[in-house]
Amino acid sequence: MHKTAVITGATKGLGRAIAEIFAAQGFDLCVCARTETDLQAMQAEWVTRFPGVQLHTFQADVGKKSETLEFAEFVRETCPRVDVLINNAGIYIGGLVSEEREGSLETMLETNLYSAYHLTRALLKQMMPHRAGHIFNMCSIASFMAYPNGGSYSISKFALLGFSKVLREEMKPHGIKVTSIMPGAAWSDSWQGADFPVERLMQASDVAKAVWGCYDLSPAAVVEDLILRPQLGDL
């Protein structure tokens, strides 16, 4: 029986690259995204690209707790076991704390932090009895350093890193690994149209390979925090 990876925000960017590398390694996938047409296109591509892999899709905006929990229920009904959970979905709204529009903090906390918190809590029930598994939280360089125009985005990512650290300590006795991935700028839809040389930013596949490398260790080892940056440094 194939292992199963659950990934939020899996149709584009980092989430898509991570989904592809796990599919290439023979994992079945259970994914969600906000846009149904994107999920349908992914499903159609998977039929020919990864014919031996089961791809289960669910339309959900994980910025809404009710839809996050609906996705969790879908996973429980669809997958008898969860081996890997990747909390990848996120949103960026730039601005200064002193000037950003009202509600920015709430919006980014709901998507960048609460979705990971609620989905993880719901799926741990499927992971803990097996005393194995791996949870990845897609944090950011902004999780440990403030930068201009970071505002509430950085606040939400600091909080996600804190959640990861707490979860890591709680899951140690249960055999479940927890890894915080903290990438700098990587090519994705967020950078579409940006006027930089292609080599100035990382590729999404670079981050995906790093995630797989963290997963592909013996049960005795865990990468707790992983920082990835463009070779030429932050933008």
Protein Blocks (a to p, Z undefined) as FASTA:
>chain_A
ZZddddehklgcjllmmmmmmmmnopacddddfblklmmmmmmmmmmmmmmbccdddddd
fkbmklmmmmmmmmmmmmmbdfbdcdfbccddeddfklmcehklmmmmmmmmmmmmmmmm
mmmmmmmmnopadddddddfklmpccehklmmmmmmmmmmmmmmmmmmmmmmnopacddd
dddddddfklgoiacdfklpccfklmmmmmmmmmmpcfkbccfbacdddfkbpZZ
